[in-house]
Amino acid sequence: MKHLSIVFFLLFAVVVYAQPGAPGPDPVPLDGGLIALLAAGAAYGAKKYRNNQEN
């Protein structure tokens, strides 16, 4: 059973790799929302760090 699953995953990887790239819409820039999430995460991390330093 172990050998069968290994062979399956190896063949599956070859099939997935062999698929042609589908033309799609232009990529979406991740400027506004991603920067806001990074800033919020940094602020939250700084707050947690300061709270841990007080204890």
mmCIF file of the N, C-alpha and C atoms, coordinates in Angstrom:
data_MODEL
# 
_entry.id   MODEL 
# 
loop_
_atom_site.group_PDB 
_atom_site.id 
_atom_site.type_symbol 
_atom_site.label_atom_id 
_atom_site.label_alt_id 
_atom_site.label_comp_id 
_atom_site.label_asym_id 
_atom_site.label_entity_id 
_atom_site.label_seq_id 
_atom_site.pdbx_PDB_ins_code 
_atom_site.Cartn_x 
_atom_site.Cartn_y 
_atom_site.Cartn_z 
_atom_site.occupancy 
_atom_site.B_iso_or_equiv 
_atom_site.pdbx_formal_charge 
_atom_site.auth_seq_id 
_atom_site.auth_comp_id 
_atom_site.auth_asym_id 
_atom_site.auth_atom_id 
_atom_site.pdbx_PDB_model_num 
ATOM 1   N N  . MET A 1 1  ? 0.823  -1.197 0.000   1.00 0.00 ? 1  MET A N  1 
ATOM 2   C CA . MET A 1 1  ? 0.000  0.000  0.000   1.00 0.00 ? 1  MET A CA 1 
ATOM 3   C C  . MET A 1 1  ? 0.867  1.261  0.000   1.00 0.00 ? 1  MET A C  1 
ATOM 4   N N  . LYS A 1 2  ? 1.965  1.213  0.749   1.00 0.00 ? 2  LYS A N  1 
ATOM 5   C CA . LYS A 1 2  ? 2.856  2.355  0.832   1.00 0.00 ? 2  LYS A CA 1 
ATOM 6   C C  . LYS A 1 2  ? 3.484  2.651  -0.530  1.00 0.00 ? 2  LYS A C  1 
ATOM 7   N N  . HIS A 1 3  ? 3.891  1.588  -1.227  1.00 0.00 ? 3  HIS A N  1 
ATOM 8   C CA . HIS A 1 3  ? 4.516  1.771  -2.539  1.00 0.00 ? 3  HIS A CA 1 
ATOM 9   C C  . HIS A 1 3  ? 3.518  2.312  -3.550  1.00 0.00 ? 3  HIS A C  1 
ATOM 10  N N  . LEU A 1 4  ? 2.289  1.859  -3.461  1.00 0.00 ? 4  LEU A N  1 
ATOM 11  C CA . LEU A 1 4  ? 1.252  2.334  -4.376  1.00 0.00 ? 4  LEU A CA 1 
ATOM 12  C C  . LEU A 1 4  ? 0.988  3.818  -4.183  1.00 0.00 ? 4  LEU A C  1 
ATOM 13  N N  . SER A 1 5  ? 0.945  4.269  -2.941  1.00 0.00 ? 5  SER A N  1 
ATOM 14  C CA . SER A 1 5  ? 0.701  5.693  -2.702  1.00 0.00 ? 5  SER A CA 1 
ATOM 15  C C  . SER A 1 5  ? 1.886  6.539  -3.166  1.00 0.00 ? 5  SER A C  1 
ATOM 16  N N  . ILE A 1 6  ? 3.105  6.032  -3.011  1.00 0.00 ? 6  ILE A N  1 
ATOM 17  C CA . ILE A 1 6  ? 4.283  6.776  -3.483  1.00 0.00 ? 6  ILE A CA 1 
ATOM 18  C C  . ILE A 1 6  ? 4.240  6.911  -4.994  1.00 0.00 ? 6  ILE A C  1 
ATOM 19  N N  . VAL A 1 7  ? 3.926  5.826  -5.690  1.00 0.00 ? 7  VAL A N  1 
ATOM 20  C CA . VAL A 1 7  ? 3.841  5.859  -7.150  1.00 0.00 ? 7  VAL A CA 1 
ATOM 21  C C  . VAL A 1 7  ? 2.723  6.806  -7.584  1.00 0.00 ? 7  VAL A C  1 
ATOM 22  N N  . PHE A 1 8  ? 1.600  6.774  -6.903  1.00 0.00 ? 8  PHE A N  1 
ATOM 23  C CA . PHE A 1 8  ? 0.483  7.652  -7.236  1.00 0.00 ? 8  PHE A CA 1 
ATOM 24  C C  . PHE A 1 8  ? 0.891  9.119  -7.128  1.00 0.00 ? 8  PHE A C  1 
ATOM 25  N N  . PHE A 1 9  ? 1.538  9.481  -6.020  1.00 0.00 ? 9  PHE A N  1 
ATOM 26  C CA . PHE A 1 9  ? 1.927  10.872 -5.838  1.00 0.00 ? 9  PHE A CA 1 
ATOM 27  C C  . PHE A 1 9  ? 2.991  11.308 -6.830  1.00 0.00 ? 9  PHE A C  1 
ATOM 28  N N  . LEU A 1 10 ? 3.901  10.433 -7.184  1.00 0.00 ? 10 LEU A N  1 
ATOM 29  C CA . LEU A 1 10 ? 4.908  10.780 -8.186  1.00 0.00 ? 10 LEU A CA 1 
ATOM 30  C C  . LEU A 1 10 ? 4.268  11.012 -9.545  1.00 0.00 ? 10 LEU A C  1 
ATOM 31  N N  . LEU A 1 11 ? 3.340  10.138 -9.940  1.00 0.00 ? 11 LEU A N  1 
ATOM 32  C CA . LEU A 1 11 ? 2.666  10.314 -11.222 1.00 0.00 ? 11 LEU A CA 1 
ATOM 33  C C  . LEU A 1 11 ? 1.755  11.537 -11.206 1.00 0.00 ? 11 LEU A C  1 
ATOM 34  N N  . PHE A 1 12 ? 1.108  11.790 -10.092 1.00 0.00 ? 12 PHE A N  1 
ATOM 35  C CA . PHE A 1 12 ? 0.238  12.946 -9.971  1.00 0.00 ? 12 PHE A CA 1 
ATOM 36  C C  . PHE A 1 12 ? 1.042  14.232 -10.110 1.00 0.00 ? 12 PHE A C  1 
ATOM 37  N N  . ALA A 1 13 ? 2.236  14.270 -9.531  1.00 0.00 ? 13 ALA A N  1 
ATOM 38  C CA . ALA A 1 13 ? 3.074  15.460 -9.624  1.00 0.00 ? 13 ALA A CA 1 
ATOM 39  C C  . ALA A 1 13 ? 3.489  15.706 -11.077 1.00 0.00 ? 13 ALA A C  1 
ATOM 40  N N  . VAL A 1 14 ? 3.767  14.651 -11.829 1.00 0.00 ? 14 VAL A N  1 
ATOM 41  C CA . VAL A 1 14 ? 4.157  14.802 -13.227 1.00 0.00 ? 14 VAL A CA 1 
ATOM 42  C C  . VAL A 1 14 ? 2.974  15.313 -14.042 1.00 0.00 ? 14 VAL A C  1 
ATOM 43  N N  . VAL A 1 15 ? 1.789  14.810 -13.775 1.00 0.00 ? 15 VAL A N  1 
ATOM 44  C CA . VAL A 1 15 ? 0.596  15.249 -14.509 1.00 0.00 ? 15 VAL A CA 1 
ATOM 45  C C  . VAL A 1 15 ? 0.290  16.705 -14.197 1.00 0.00 ? 15 VAL A C  1 
ATOM 46  N N  . VAL A 1 16 ? 0.383  17.094 -12.952 1.00 0.00 ? 16 VAL A N  1 
ATOM 47  C CA . VAL A 1 16 ? 0.098  18.475 -12.569 1.00 0.00 ? 16 VAL A CA 1 
ATOM 48  C C  . VAL A 1 16 ? 1.139  19.407 -13.166 1.00 0.00 ? 16 VAL A C  1 
ATOM 49  N N  . TYR A 1 17 ? 2.379  19.003 -13.187 1.00 0.00 ? 17 TYR A N  1 
ATOM 50  C CA . TYR A 1 17 ? 3.447  19.822 -13.740 1.00 0.00 ? 17 TYR A CA 1 
ATOM 51  C C  . TYR A 1 17 ? 3.295  19.972 -15.246 1.00 0.00 ? 17 TYR A C  1 
ATOM 52  N N  . ALA A 1 18 ? 2.691  18.987 -15.896 1.00 0.00 ? 18 ALA A N  1 
ATOM 53  C CA . ALA A 1 18 ? 2.594  18.987 -17.349 1.00 0.00 ? 18 ALA A CA 1 
ATOM 54  C C  . ALA A 1 18 ? 1.449  19.847 -17.872 1.00 0.00 ? 18 ALA A C  1 
ATOM 55  N N  . GLN A 1 19 ? 0.620  20.398 -17.007 1.00 0.00 ? 19 GLN A N  1 
ATOM 56  C CA . GLN A 1 19 ? -0.508 21.199 -17.454 1.00 0.00 ? 19 GLN A CA 1 
ATOM 57  C C  . GLN A 1 19 ? -0.024 22.532 -18.009 1.00 0.00 ? 19 GLN A C  1 
ATOM 58  N N  . PRO A 1 20 ? -0.563 22.960 -19.140 1.00 0.00 ? 20 PRO A N  1 
ATOM 59  C CA . PRO A 1 20 ? -0.163 24.262 -19.676 1.00 0.00 ? 20 PRO A CA 1 
ATOM 60  C C  . PRO A 1 20 ? -0.740 25.400 -18.842 1.00 0.00 ? 20 PRO A C  1 
ATOM 61  N N  . GLY A 1 21 ? -0.077 26.514 -18.856 1.00 0.00 ? 21 GLY A N  1 
ATOM 62  C CA . GLY A 1 21 ? -0.547 27.669 -18.110 1.00 0.00 ? 21 GLY A CA 1 
ATOM 63  C C  . GLY A 1 21 ? -1.748 28.301 -18.797 1.00 0.00 ? 21 GLY A C  1 
ATOM 64  N N  . ALA A 1 22 ? -2.788 28.517 -18.043 1.00 0.00 ? 22 ALA A N  1 
ATOM 65  C CA . ALA A 1 22 ? -3.998 29.111 -18.596 1.00 0.00 ? 22 ALA A CA 1 
ATOM 66  C C  . ALA A 1 22 ? -3.853 30.632 -18.604 1.00 0.00 ? 22 ALA A C  1 
ATOM 67  N N  . PRO A 1 23 ? -4.183 31.272 -19.717 1.00 0.00 ? 23 PRO A N  1 
ATOM 68  C CA . PRO A 1 23 ? -4.131 32.736 -19.709 1.00 0.00 ? 23 PRO A CA 1 
ATOM 69  C C  . PRO A 1 23 ? -5.232 33.281 -18.812 1.00 0.00 ? 23 PRO A C  1 
ATOM 70  N N  . GLY A 1 24 ? -4.872 34.185 -17.954 1.00 0.00 ? 24 GLY A N  1 
ATOM 71  C CA . GLY A 1 24 ? -5.841 34.733 -17.023 1.00 0.00 ? 24 GLY A CA 1 
ATOM 72  C C  . GLY A 1 24 ? -5.772 36.235 -16.992 1.00 0.00 ? 24 GLY A C  1 
ATOM 73  N N  . PRO A 1 25 ? -6.518 36.827 -16.096 1.00 0.00 ? 25 PRO A N  1 
ATOM 74  C CA . PRO A 1 25 ? -6.488 38.286 -15.980 1.00 0.00 ? 25 PRO A CA 1 
ATOM 75  C C  . PRO A 1 25 ? -5.149 38.748 -15.423 1.00 0.00 ? 25 PRO A C  1 
ATOM 76  N N  . ASP A 1 26 ? -4.896 40.026 -15.536 1.00 0.00 ? 26 ASP A N  1 
ATOM 77  C CA . ASP A 1 26 ? -3.653 40.582 -15.001 1.00 0.00 ? 26 ASP A CA 1 
ATOM 78  C C  . ASP A 1 26 ? -3.594 40.356 -13.496 1.00 0.00 ? 26 ASP A C  1 
ATOM 79  N N  . PRO A 1 27 ? -2.401 40.155 -12.951 1.00 0.00 ? 27 PRO A N  1 
ATOM 80  C CA . PRO A 1 27 ? -2.290 39.958 -11.504 1.00 0.00 ? 27 PRO A CA 1 
ATOM 81  C C  . PRO A 1 27 ? -2.708 41.215 -10.742 1.00 0.00 ? 27 PRO A C  1 
ATOM 82  N N  . VAL A 1 28 ? -3.288 40.997 -9.585  1.00 0.00 ? 28 VAL A N  1 
ATOM 83  C CA . VAL A 1 28 ? -3.777 42.098 -8.757  1.00 0.00 ? 28 VAL A CA 1 
ATOM 84  C C  . VAL A 1 28 ? -2.643 42.568 -7.846  1.00 0.00 ? 28 VAL A C  1 
ATOM 85  N N  . PRO A 1 29 ? -2.356 43.856 -7.806  1.00 0.00 ? 29 PRO A N  1 
ATOM 86  C CA . PRO A 1 29 ? -1.318 44.336 -6.890  1.00 0.00 ? 29 PRO A CA 1 
ATOM 87  C C  . PRO A 1 29 ? -1.800 44.234 -5.441  1.00 0.00 ? 29 PRO A C  1 
ATOM 88  N N  . LEU A 1 30 ? -0.903 43.873 -4.570  1.00 0.00 ? 30 LEU A N  1 
ATOM 89  C CA . LEU A 1 30 ? -1.247 43.679 -3.157  1.00 0.00 ? 30 LEU A CA 1 
ATOM 90  C C  . LEU A 1 30 ? -0.758 44.857 -2.325  1.00 0.00 ? 30 LEU A C  1 
ATOM 91  N N  . ASP A 1 31 ? -1.022 46.075 -2.762  1.00 0.00 ? 31 ASP A N  1 
ATOM 92  C CA . ASP A 1 31 ? -0.470 47.232 -2.077  1.00 0.00 ? 31 ASP A CA 1 
ATOM 93  C C  . ASP A 1 31 ? -1.253 47.617 -0.827  1.00 0.00 ? 31 ASP A C  1 
ATOM 94  N N  . GLY A 1 32 ? -2.469 48.083 -0.980  1.00 0.00 ? 32 GLY A N  1 
ATOM 95  C CA . GLY A 1 32 ? -3.198 48.701 0.125   1.00 0.00 ? 32 GLY A CA 1 
ATOM 96  C C  . GLY A 1 32 ? -3.515 47.778 1.268   1.00 0.00 ? 32 GLY A C  1 
ATOM 97  N N  . GLY A 1 33 ? -4.193 46.704 0.998   1.00 0.00 ? 33 GLY A N  1 
ATOM 98  C CA . GLY A 1 33 ? -4.642 45.821 2.069   1.00 0.00 ? 33 GLY A CA 1 
ATOM 99  C C  . GLY A 1 33 ? -3.506 45.093 2.753   1.00 0.00 ? 33 GLY A C  1 
ATOM 100 N N  . LEU A 1 34 ? -2.518 44.681 1.982   1.00 0.00 ? 34 LEU A N  1 
ATOM 101 C CA . LEU A 1 34 ? -1.392 43.950 2.566   1.00 0.00 ? 34 LEU A CA 1 
ATOM 102 C C  . LEU A 1 34 ? -0.571 44.844 3.485   1.00 0.00 ? 34 LEU A C  1 
ATOM 103 N N  . ILE A 1 35 ? -0.358 46.076 3.082   1.00 0.00 ? 35 ILE A N  1 
ATOM 104 C CA . ILE A 1 35 ? 0.404  47.003 3.931   1.00 0.00 ? 35 ILE A CA 1 
ATOM 105 C C  . ILE A 1 35 ? -0.369 47.313 5.204   1.00 0.00 ? 35 ILE A C  1 
ATOM 106 N N  . ALA A 1 36 ? -1.685 47.451 5.103   1.00 0.00 ? 36 ALA A N  1 
ATOM 107 C CA . ALA A 1 36 ? -2.500 47.700 6.297   1.00 0.00 ? 36 ALA A CA 1 
ATOM 108 C C  . ALA A 1 36 ? -2.428 46.510 7.255   1.00 0.00 ? 36 ALA A C  1 
ATOM 109 N N  . LEU A 1 37 ? -2.459 45.288 6.715   1.00 0.00 ? 37 LEU A N  1 
ATOM 110 C CA . LEU A 1 37 ? -2.355 44.107 7.581   1.00 0.00 ? 37 LEU A CA 1 
ATOM 111 C C  . LEU A 1 37 ? -0.984 44.017 8.237   1.00 0.00 ? 37 LEU A C  1 
ATOM 112 N N  . LEU A 1 38 ? 0.063  44.330 7.489   1.00 0.00 ? 38 LEU A N  1 
ATOM 113 C CA . LEU A 1 38 ? 1.403  44.310 8.065   1.00 0.00 ? 38 LEU A CA 1 
ATOM 114 C C  . LEU A 1 38 ? 1.550  45.349 9.166   1.00 0.00 ? 38 LEU A C  1 
ATOM 115 N N  . ALA A 1 39 ? 0.999  46.542 8.955   1.00 0.00 ? 39 ALA A N  1 
ATOM 116 C CA . ALA A 1 39 ? 1.074  47.596 9.969   1.00 0.00 ? 39 ALA A CA 1 
ATOM 117 C C  . ALA A 1 39 ? 0.289  47.205 11.215  1.00 0.00 ? 39 ALA A C  1 
ATOM 118 N N  . ALA A 1 40 ? -0.887 46.631 11.027  1.00 0.00 ? 40 ALA A N  1 
ATOM 119 C CA . ALA A 1 40 ? -1.692 46.207 12.170  1.00 0.00 ? 40 ALA A CA 1 
ATOM 120 C C  . ALA A 1 40 ? -0.982 45.086 12.940  1.00 0.00 ? 40 ALA A C  1 
ATOM 121 N N  . GLY A 1 41 ? -0.367 44.160 12.227  1.00 0.00 ? 41 GLY A N  1 
ATOM 122 C CA . GLY A 1 41 ? 0.367  43.081 12.888  1.00 0.00 ? 41 GLY A CA 1 
ATOM 123 C C  . GLY A 1 41 ? 1.567  43.598 13.655  1.00 0.00 ? 41 GLY A C  1 
ATOM 124 N N  . ALA A 1 42 ? 2.272  44.557 13.075  1.00 0.00 ? 42 ALA A N  1 
ATOM 125 C CA . ALA A 1 42 ? 3.423  45.146 13.767  1.00 0.00 ? 42 ALA A CA 1 
ATOM 126 C C  . ALA A 1 42 ? 2.984  45.887 15.017  1.00 0.00 ? 42 ALA A C  1 
ATOM 127 N N  . ALA A 1 43 ? 1.891  46.635 14.941  1.00 0.00 ? 43 ALA A N  1 
ATOM 128 C CA . ALA A 1 43 ? 1.387  47.363 16.113  1.00 0.00 ? 43 ALA A CA 1 
ATOM 129 C C  . ALA A 1 43 ? 0.936  46.396 17.199  1.00 0.00 ? 43 ALA A C  1 
ATOM 130 N N  . TYR A 1 44 ? 0.270  45.327 16.802  1.00 0.00 ? 44 TYR A N  1 
ATOM 131 C CA . TYR A 1 44 ? -0.189 44.325 17.778  1.00 0.00 ? 44 TYR A CA 1 
ATOM 132 C C  . TYR A 1 44 ? 1.008  43.632 18.428  1.00 0.00 ? 44 TYR A C  1 
ATOM 133 N N  . GLY A 1 45 ? 2.008  43.298 17.622  1.00 0.00 ? 45 GLY A N  1 
ATOM 134 C CA . GLY A 1 45 ? 3.205  42.666 18.171  1.00 0.00 ? 45 GLY A CA 1 
ATOM 135 C C  . GLY A 1 45 ? 3.947  43.587 19.125  1.00 0.00 ? 45 GLY A C  1 
ATOM 136 N N  . ALA A 1 46 ? 4.040  44.878 18.803  1.00 0.00 ? 46 ALA A N  1 
ATOM 137 C CA . ALA A 1 46 ? 4.700  45.832 19.689  1.00 0.00 ? 46 ALA A CA 1 
ATOM 138 C C  . ALA A 1 46 ? 3.942  45.962 21.004  1.00 0.00 ? 46 ALA A C  1 
ATOM 139 N N  . LYS A 1 47 ? 2.625  45.979 20.935  1.00 0.00 ? 47 LYS A N  1 
ATOM 140 C CA . LYS A 1 47 ? 1.813  46.064 22.158  1.00 0.00 ? 47 LYS A CA 1 
ATOM 141 C C  . LYS A 1 47 ? 2.023  44.833 23.030  1.00 0.00 ? 47 LYS A C  1 
ATOM 142 N N  . LYS A 1 48 ? 2.020  43.656 22.422  1.00 0.00 ? 48 LYS A N  1 
ATOM 143 C CA . LYS A 1 48 ? 2.232  42.423 23.185  1.00 0.00 ? 48 LYS A CA 1 
ATOM 144 C C  . LYS A 1 48 ? 3.638  42.397 23.791  1.00 0.00 ? 48 LYS A C  1 
ATOM 145 N N  . TYR A 1 49 ? 4.612  42.888 23.039  1.00 0.00 ? 49 TYR A N  1 
ATOM 146 C CA . TYR A 1 49 ? 5.992  42.929 23.546  1.00 0.00 ? 49 TYR A CA 1 
ATOM 147 C C  . TYR A 1 49 ? 6.095  43.858 24.754  1.00 0.00 ? 49 TYR A C  1 
ATOM 148 N N  . ARG A 1 50 ? 5.476  45.037 24.652  1.00 0.00 ? 50 ARG A N  1 
ATOM 149 C CA . ARG A 1 50 ? 5.519  45.980 25.779  1.00 0.00 ? 50 ARG A CA 1 
ATOM 150 C C  . ARG A 1 50 ? 4.797  45.421 26.995  1.00 0.00 ? 50 ARG A C  1 
ATOM 151 N N  . ASN A 1 51 ? 3.670  44.750 26.780  1.00 0.00 ? 51 ASN A N  1 
ATOM 152 C CA . ASN A 1 51 ? 2.939  44.149 27.904  1.00 0.00 ? 51 ASN A CA 1 
ATOM 153 C C  . ASN A 1 51 ? 3.756  43.056 28.571  1.00 0.00 ? 51 ASN A C  1 
ATOM 154 N N  . ASN A 1 52 ? 4.498  42.266 27.798  1.00 0.00 ? 52 ASN A N  1 
ATOM 155 C CA . ASN A 1 52 ? 5.326  41.210 28.374  1.00 0.00 ? 52 ASN A CA 1 
ATOM 156 C C  . ASN A 1 52 ? 6.532  41.790 29.120  1.00 0.00 ? 52 ASN A C  1 
ATOM 157 N N  . GLN A 1 53 ? 7.041  42.941 28.700  1.00 0.00 ? 53 GLN A N  1 
ATOM 158 C CA . GLN A 1 53 ? 8.173  43.559 29.370  1.00 0.00 ? 53 GLN A CA 1 
ATOM 159 C C  . GLN A 1 53 ? 7.760  44.130 30.714  1.00 0.00 ? 53 GLN A C  1 
ATOM 160 N N  . GLU A 1 54 ? 6.498  44.530 30.875  1.00 0.00 ? 54 GLU A N  1 
ATOM 161 C CA . GLU A 1 54 ? 6.012  45.068 32.147  1.00 0.00 ? 54 GLU A CA 1 
ATOM 162 C C  . GLU A 1 54 ? 5.873  43.978 33.198  1.00 0.00 ? 54 GLU A C  1 
ATOM 163 N N  . ASN A 1 55 ? 5.586  42.765 32.788  1.00 0.00 ? 55 ASN A N  1 
ATOM 164 C CA . ASN A 1 55 ? 5.365  41.665 33.755  1.00 0.00 ? 55 ASN A CA 1 
ATOM 165 C C  . ASN A 1 55 ? 6.640  41.105 34.256  1.00 0.00 ? 55 ASN A C  1 
# 
